[in-house]
Amino acid sequence: MIRIENLPYFSHLNRTELEKIKKYCTLKKYTSGDILFYEGETPQYLYILLKGTLKVYQTTAKANHVFILFLTQSGEIIGDYALYAKSPYPNTAQFVTEGEVLKINFFPIQKEMLNNAILNLYIIQSLIKKQRVFLNVIHNEISTNTEAKVAKFLLEHETIVQTLKQIEIASILNTTPETLSRMLSKFKSLGFIHIDTKHIITLQKKEALQTYYRTIVQN
């Protein structure tokens, strides 16, 4: 079991408090494609991402996935909004890579968690960060064309892109695989990216793509 006292949220707790919380902690490993939780599920756990990359998305009435954000940083808190709002999960969280999560059974120790001022500060920061990302997604959908969205995604998720299939990237960007393929072919012809025989995408001229992206957005 991970030493939870090494996590910033719990580092200030005394031994008795730590031992009580530890009783409700489980360390779980995931493989690529595994679902952490589904949209509409009733929340039970507070999750802390220790390793790996999660994608978070919502499902439309037509069963399309609308990408919300990636969670990649070790220590990210997941599922906090649903627990604190006492409502079903508003989205689905799925692993893009292998991962590891600390699951904390929330309700048996709800009082201790809610009275943990440092943990609550981290959760507030987590919620604010996700709100900003969500607003940015809405802005991109309204005001950004597909070429700019593809360029921005490649720039912001350079490492993750290499692990994704093009159909997955198209789903994340809320566009068709055909449209994405045209954009990638254009970027390849301009020398910004390389696509190998296994369709793995790597950036070749990141600064040139950044300049190109800024030009697209300004026009």
N, C-alpha and C positions, 0 to 999 in steps of 0.2 A: 504494500500500500504506500502511496506517496505520503511524504511527511507534509501534512497540510499546513503546519506551522511555518513552512518555507514559502507559502503563498502569501502575498501582501495582505489579503483580506483577513487572514487569521493570525498573523504574526504577533499581534498584541494580546491575544487571548491567554488566559492562565491555563494550567495543566488540566484542571477539572473541566473547563469549558471546551478545551480541545478534545478531550477524551469523549465527551458527550456527542460532539459533532461527528467525530470519527466513526461512531457506531452507525451513523446513517450515510456514510460515504462508500461509494463503490467505484473502483477503477475499471473502466471498460475500454477495450480496443475495438476498432472498426476497420473495415476494408473499404476500398473505393466503391462508391455506389450505395453503401449502407445508408439507411435513413435514421437520423437521430430522433426526429419526431415529425408527425404529419400535421398539416393544417387541419384545425378542427378538433384535434385531440385535447382531452382535459389534462392540464399540466399537473405534474407530480414532483418533478425534479428541477433543481437548479443545476445547470451544467456549467462546468469550467473547462474550456478547451485547453488541452495540454500539448497536443501534437496534431498536425494535419491541417487540411483546408476544408471548410464547409461552404457550400453555397446555400443561400436562403432564397426561396421563391414562393410566389403565390400562384394558385391555379385559377384560370378564368372559367367562365361557364362553358366555353368550348374546349375545355381540357388543355388549354395552352398554358405554359409556364411563363410567368412574368418575373424576371430576375429582380431581386432586391439588393443583395449585397453578398460579398465574400467575407468570411471570417477566417483569418489566417494567423493572427497573433496569439502566441501562447499566453494563456491567462484571460482570454476573452470570456466574458460571461454570456451565457446563452439561455434563452427561455425566461429571462427575468421579467419581461413585460407581462406575459400571460399569468405568471404567478402573482405578481403584485396587483394586477388588475382583476384577478380571480375570473379569468375568461379563457376560452379555448385558445390554443396556439393560432395566431393569425397567419402563419405561413408554415412551410415545410423546410426542414434543414436536412441536407444530404451531403455526405462526404464525397469530395472530389478525389481525395487521396486517402491513403491509410491514415488513421487517426487514433487519438487516445483522449478520453474525456473522464473527468471526475464528476460522478453523479451524486448529488446530495439530495436525499429524500427530505423535501422541504418542510412539510406540514408537521411532523413530529417535533421538529426543533424550530418551528416558525417564530416563536417568541424570542429565542436566542438570536436568530438571524435578523429579525426586525430591530432588535435592540443593539445590534452590532453597528455602531456609528460609522466605522471605517468601511465595512462591507456595503452599507447603504450609500456611502459617498461614491464608491466604485460603481454601484448599480446605477446611480443617477448619471454619472459620467457615461456609462455604457448606453443608457437610454438616449441621452442627448446626442451621442455619436451616431447611433442608429437612425435617429430622427433626421439628422443632417444628411445622412446617406440617402434615406428614403426621399427626402425633398429633392435631392440632387437627381435621383432616378426620375422623378416626375418631371423635373426641368428638362432633362435630356430627352425624355419621350416627347415632350411638347415642342421643344425648340431646336433640337439637334438632329441633323439628317443622318442617314444610315452610315455614310462614309465617315463622318466625324465620330459616330458611336463606335465603329469598328476600330478606328485609329486610337481612340481613347482607351478602349478595352485592351488593346495590344500593349499600349504604353504602361498602363497601370497594373497589368497582370502578366508581365513578361514570362515569369517562371511557370505560372499555372497554365498558361496557354499551351505549353508543350505537353501537358497531360490531358488536354481536352480534345474530343473529336469535333470536327467542324459543325456537325449537326447540334452538338451541345452548345457551342458558342453561339450559333444562330438562335437557339432557344433562349439563351441568356440575354441576348440583345433584342429579343422580340422581333426577329426578322426571319425571312425564309432562307433555307440553305442555299438556294440559287443566288439570291442577292448577296449573301455573304461570300459565296464563291467568286462572284464578279469583283467584289471589293478586294478580296485577297489576291486575286490574279492581277489586279491593277497595282497593288502595293508591291507585289513580287516583280512586276515589269519595271517598276520605278526603283527597284533595288533596296527597298525598305526592309523586306522580309525574305526569308528562304523557306520553301516548303519541300521537304524531302519525299522520297518514294513512299514513306509510311504516313504521309500527310501531316507530319509534325512541323509546327510553325516555330521559327526562331527569328528574332529581330537581328538585322544586319547593320542597319543605319538608324539607330534610335534617335539621335539628334536631328537627323534629316526628317524623320517621321514626326517628331515633335514640332518642327518648324512647319511642316505641311499641315499638321492638325490645327495649329494656331491660325494658319491662313484660311482653312476651311471654315472655322468658327467665326472668324471676322467678316467673312463674305456673306 
